[in-house]
Amino acid sequence: MKTVLQTVIACCVFFVSLSLSAHQVKLIAEPGSEAVLAGAPRTVYLKISLNGLPMESTRVRAPVNVALVLDRSGSMSGSKIQQAREAATRVLDYLQAKDIFAVVTYASSESVLVPATKLTDKDRIAADIAKIRPGGSTALYAGVSKGAAEVRKFLEAKRVNRVILLSDGLANVGPQTPAALGQLGMELGQDGIAVTTLGLGLDYNEDLMVQLARKSDGNHAFVENTNDLTRIFEQEFGDVLSVVAQQVEVLIRCQPGVKPLRLLGREGSVQGQQADVRLSQLYDGQEKYILLELQVPTGEAQQSLKLANVEVNYLDMQAQRKRQLQSEVLIQYSDSERHVKASANREVMIAVTEQVALESSKEAVRLRDAGDVQGARGLLQKNAEYLKQQGKVYAAPKLERQSTQNEEMSESLGERSWKRSRKQMRKDQYSIEKQQKY
């Protein structure tokens, strides 16, 4: 008899055709273990997996509404601005006449190079991009705000609305703290605009760029080499052009006696018996997940316990309609530690390990920033050992790879290497936190 009940119920009953009835998202809700030890309150984990299903055809993908916001300050001279122009021009090849495209540049102030428009004259836009020249300071906040203003001209739920920011330096005109850019990101995210941030070289503020992306639920990349810009732009537009769902809301309603403690990795709300998490979009062929730590009450052996009801609401970008998925999760008490251990869900516990290690990695950065190099090194080495052990327990090569990365970073905390190491750590942390593909 199965101890985990998963039921997926569509919110709509009547469909025009079979193609319209197919969901674009697969929901899997499952605990870290199907069994929990009886006799005392216990801590368990609940994983909510959201998998974007393949689009029926790329020809009917959702139209996009994107603004490129390009840094053209003095530090972008030479190969940086040349590669930025080439990458921005290459983007035009991915887009269709139904898509909306804008280009904003910024230095000491912002400027709209290409106002938001349908892509009916790519040659003219390419010619305008080729005219970009570097010089001046870095008004990053104003540039992003202006890019968002262009996106708002055609802002619609049926479109994938995105600002893509490229910067190589520190914001030094206007608001310039991570908190200020995070607030801007949150406001844009609430309006349905995600911001992807691409940090070029070793002189940008990675905390600022990560906060802007995190609060709007966009992507983030560390582009150390200018020659990688075109590849990163290709990967970003691979995501933009494969969005299958937007306006995703996940509601987890815990049963009486089951206490939600905290979310791991993702930001969200935990109040009373309910946790609420929102995601801006889901992509074709990619998994995004939510991890919730729970406390369950004392139970007796063989007793079943319903943990929670899970509800997912989203906008299907191909059918252009609201959808709903539902699931419920059960566990069973056992008086056998061996049974509890054997019933562990490998995929859930791999995700839990990643997120627990992520918390330690962030703490290591905080220690290094405070000048405690030895403390940071020791924590990263401890993290590496934890990931290595768990990788063996769950036969998870990716945990062992992360173990190696932590070990390598523990040896890259000196003054000469810290600027680069810190950016790489922030990028790696963000990818794990958000399950970013690239």
Buried (B, 14 or more C-beta within 10 A) or exposed (E): EEBBEBEBEEEEEEEEEEEEEBBBBBBBBBBBBBBBBBEEEBEBBBBBBBBBBEBEEEEEBBBBBBBBBBBBBEBBEEEBBBBBBBBBBBBBEBBEEEBBBBBBBBBBBBBBBBEBBBBEEBEEBBEBBEEBEBEBBBBBBBBBBBBBBBBBEBBEEEBBBBBBBBBBBBBEBBBBBBEBBBBBBBBBBEEBBBBBBBBBBEEBBBBBBBBBBBBBBBBBBBBBEBEBBBBBBBBBBBBBBBBBBBBBEBBBBBBEBBBBBEBBBBEBEBEEBBBBBBBBBBBBEBBBBBBBBBBBBEBEBEEEBBBBBBBBBBBBBBBEEEBBBBBBBBBBBBEEEEBBEEBBBEBBBBBBBBBBBBBBBBBBBEBBEEEBBEBBBBBBBBBBEBBBBBBEBBEBEEBBEBBEBBBEBBEBBEEEEBEBBBBBBBBBBBBBBBBBBE
